């Protein structure tokens, strides 16, 4: 990923133990313009739990997360929760499952965003969050997947609102919700055909190129891995 500063780019990847998060770390560590990537996951930070606000704060109190960061990638999220997959109909909706989906896909990432915004660079910087096309209200043509859709759409609103607020302080900052495409992974295996899926490495390579082209604005971008806009 290109970098317009004379110094090395500082990057933080959250959720680096997952397929896409690990691919981001690998790609960025191979970039000569980037300093060694700072990683955050449950293995490296045992207290880190998206459903535990205090745990998030404790994990981020480590000095290595001080920043300032030129790139922050939040690759956290879950489609299946406690072995319960996405609902196919409204009658399958369960309050406990929906609440957990909100914590993992919206509330936890929102708390990360709150704590990490002050640690972004005051120069050009990017805050990227893995999202999903099914989080688009406009693009919803099939229905189903209530908890996942709702939690992703909810965080999209959080990101959009935070981007508007932060733009008043740093007009060089870029915020983006990323749709990584259909990626082959252990988590996605029950829901996708292997022939339709790309590798996490290929997805990340394209997302990094797409992010390079983004321009700062008062608000967030919502794009797919090819850099094409997705309607909110």
Beta strands, then each sheet from edge to edge (+ up, - down):
strand 1: 11-14
strand 2: 38-40
strand 3: 71-74
strand 4: 125-130
strand 5: 173-179
strand 6: 221-224
sheet 1: 2+ 1+ 3+ 4+ 5+ 6+
end
